Each structure stands twice: as structure tokens, then as C-alpha cells.
């Protein structure tokens, strides 16, 4: 192993570490299980580090890592033949706790709405969940998503439009219900 600053495996591997949160979110959408998502991200980095020497300078590391993760996931699914669905569990961050002190009611409403959005996304078919996460949360371009999903960019745009419509319909019903409940509590 060479220890040259620019070309060393350690430097190249560190270049992709900035995407770990996005990869974990994507893995969580795919697996719907926290520990499986962690394992999937770990395996992604293990394989990426092994293949880092073959990565060309100027390559899209983010897209490459997401593609590796997705391929690992589908290989695992092929081996299992059935996927176990486990809902995501919520976590409270220090910011959430700090926000509670400011306005508990607003914090509660925000948390409920956030949970409704998360549940609505989880109810989408896997193809729609993937494009929503990659576009809206990871802010990847249509072409980058198309490369990761191995489909045309037009398919990505179509899936994204349908996913947004399904979310809009689902959330408009959920938010109307929560607004009605909120009005009753306020009165």
C-alpha cells in the first residue's frame, strides 16, 4: 500500500465518508430496518474500499457509492427471496429536545406532521420511495438517479411525479384530519 497523500487508499476512502448519512437514509428506506441499514452501509464501504483503486479520478463518488449500496441490497434480496418489513423507529435529537422547551405545542404538531410524512413515504412502493429519497433528500440529479437505478432519466421523472402525487394525496388527507383534531383541542 502506497502512502502518497493524494493517491493513498486512505485518502480516497475518506473522500466518500461525507455521504455516510445519505447512504444510511437510503439503506433505511430500502431495508426498513435500522440494523440491516447499518450493515448495508458498512458492506458498501467495505466493497468501495476494495474497489477504490479502480475508481477513476474525477468520478462521481456519491453516485458510485449509492449504486454499490443498491446492488448489495438487491443481491441480498435475491438470496432471501422474501423481505421482512419493519417500520422505522423514531429518534429524538438534542435539537428536538431543545425545541420542546420553546413551544411544546408547536413541537408536538411538527413532530406529528413529520411522522405523517415519514409514514406516507413508507407506504409508497419501493420504486417511488427510492426516487423520493434520492431526489428530495439526497438532492441527486435525474441523471444520477437514473444511473443508480439503471433506468432512463425519463423513467425517474415519471416515477418521481407519480410518487409526489401519491404523497400529496395521502398527506392532504392526513393533514386535514390532524388540522380538524387540532381545532378541537384548541377550542
C-alpha positions in Angstrom: 0.0 0.0 0.0 1.3 3.3 -1.0 1.3 6.2 1.4 1.3 9.0 -1.1 -1.0 11.8 0.1 -3.3 12.2 -3.0 -3.4 8.6 -4.2 -3.4 6.7 -1.0 -6.4 4.3 -0.3 -7.0 6.1 3.0 -7.4 9.5 1.3 -9.6 8.0 -1.4 -11.8 6.2 1.1 -12.1 9.3 3.3 -13.4 11.2 0.2 -16.6 9.1 0.3 -17.2 9.3 4.1 -19.2 12.5 3.7 -22.0 10.5 2.1 -22.5 8.1 5.0 -25.6 9.9 6.3 -27.3 9.9 2.9 -26.3 6.2 2.3 -27.8 5.3 5.7 -31.0 7.1 4.9 -31.2 5.3 1.6 -30.4 2.0 3.2 -33.1 2.6 5.8 -35.7 3.3 3.0 -34.7 0.1 1.3 -34.5 -2.2 4.3 -36.9 -0.5 6.7 -34.7 -1.9 9.5 -32.1 0.1 11.3 -29.6 -2.7 12.0 -29.9 -4.0 8.4 -29.4 -0.5 7.1 -26.2 -0.1 9.2 -24.9 -3.5 7.9 -25.7 -2.4 4.4 -23.8 0.8 4.7 -20.9 -1.0 6.3 -20.8 -3.5 3.5 -21.0 -0.7 0.9 -17.9 0.9 2.4 -16.0 -2.4 2.6 -16.6 -3.1 -1.1 -15.9 0.5 -2.0 -12.6 0.5 -0.2 -11.6 -2.7 -2.0 -12.5 -1.2 -5.4 -11.2 2.3 -4.7 -8.0 1.6 -6.7 -10.1 1.1 -9.9 -12.0 4.3 -9.4 -11.0 6.9 -12.0 -10.0 10.4 -10.9 -13.0 12.8 -11.2 -15.5 10.0 -10.9 -18.9 10.7 -9.2 -18.1 9.0 -5.9 -21.5 9.7 -4.4 -23.4 8.1 -7.3 -20.9 5.2 -7.2 -21.5 4.6 -3.5 -25.3 4.7 -3.9 -25.0 2.2 -6.8 -22.9 -0.2 -4.7 -25.4 0.0 -1.8 -28.4 -0.6 -4.1 -26.6 -3.6 -5.8 -25.7 -5.1 -2.5 -29.3 -4.7 -1.3 -30.8 -6.4 -4.4 -28.2 -9.2 -4.2 -29.3 -9.8 -0.6 -33.0 -9.8 -1.6 -32.3 -12.3 -4.3 -30.7 -14.6 -1.7 -33.6 -14.2 0.8 -36.4 -14.3 -1.7 -38.6 -12.6 0.9 -38.1 -9.3 2.6 -39.2 -8.7 6.2 -40.8 -5.3 6.6 -40.1 -3.5 9.9 -41.3 0.1 10.4 -38.6 2.8 11.1 -38.3 3.8 14.7 -38.1 7.5 15.5 -35.3 9.1 17.4 -35.1 12.3 19.3 -32.1 14.5 18.7 -30.8 17.2 21.0 -32.4 19.8 18.7 -35.8 18.1 19.2 -35.4 18.3 22.9 -34.3 22.0 22.8 -37.2 22.8 20.5 -39.7 21.4 23.0 -38.7 24.0 25.6 -39.6 26.8 23.2 -43.1 25.9 22.3 -44.2 22.4 23.3 -47.4 22.5 21.2 -45.7 23.7 18.1 -43.0 21.0 18.6 -45.7 18.4 19.0 -47.5 19.4 15.9 -44.3 19.5 13.9 -43.3 16.0 15.2 -46.8 14.6 14.3 -46.6 16.1 10.8 -43.0 14.8 10.4 -44.2 11.3 11.4 -47.1 11.6 9.0 -44.7 12.4 6.1 -42.4 9.5 7.1 -45.3 7.1 7.3 -46.7 8.3 3.9 -43.3 7.8 2.3 -43.1 4.3 3.9 -46.4 3.4 2.3 -45.2 4.2 -1.2 -44.0 1.3 -3.4 -40.2 0.7 -3.2 -39.6 2.3 -6.7 -41.3 5.5 -5.5 -39.6 5.6 -2.1 -36.2 5.3 -3.8 -36.7 8.2 -6.2 -38.2 10.4 -3.5 -35.3 9.8 -1.2 -32.6 10.2 -3.8 -34.1 13.4 -5.3 -35.6 15.2 -2.3 -33.3 14.2 0.5 -30.0 13.4 -1.3 -30.6 16.1 -4.0 -29.2 13.9 -6.8 -29.9 14.9 -10.4 -32.3 12.9 -12.5 -29.4 11.5 -14.5 -27.5 10.5 -11.3 -30.7 8.7 -10.0 -31.1 7.1 -13.5 -27.5 5.8 -13.2 -28.1 4.4 -9.7 -31.4 2.8 -10.6 -30.1 1.6 -14.0 -33.1 3.1 -15.9 -33.7 6.1 -18.3 -33.9 9.6 -16.8 -37.5 9.8 -18.2 -38.5 6.9 -16.0 -37.0 8.6 -13.0 -39.0 11.8 -13.8 -42.2 9.8 -14.3 -41.7 7.8 -11.0 -41.0 11.0 -9.2 -44.1 12.7 -10.5 -46.3 9.7 -9.5 -44.6 9.4 -6.1 -45.2 13.1 -5.4 -48.8 12.8 -6.5 -49.4 9.8 -4.2 -47.7 11.6 -1.3 -49.8 14.8 -2.0 -53.0 12.8 -1.9 -52.0 10.8 1.2 -50.7 13.8 3.1 -53.6 16.1 2.2 -56.0 13.5 3.9 -53.7 13.1 6.9 -53.2 16.8 7.4 -56.9 17.6 7.1 -57.5 15.0 9.8 -54.8 16.4 12.0 -56.0 20.0 11.4 -59.5 19.0 12.4 -58.2 17.4 15.6 -56.0 20.4 16.3 -59.0 22.7 16.1 -61.0 20.6 18.5 -58.1 20.7 21.0 -57.8 24.4 20.7 -61.5 25.0 21.3 
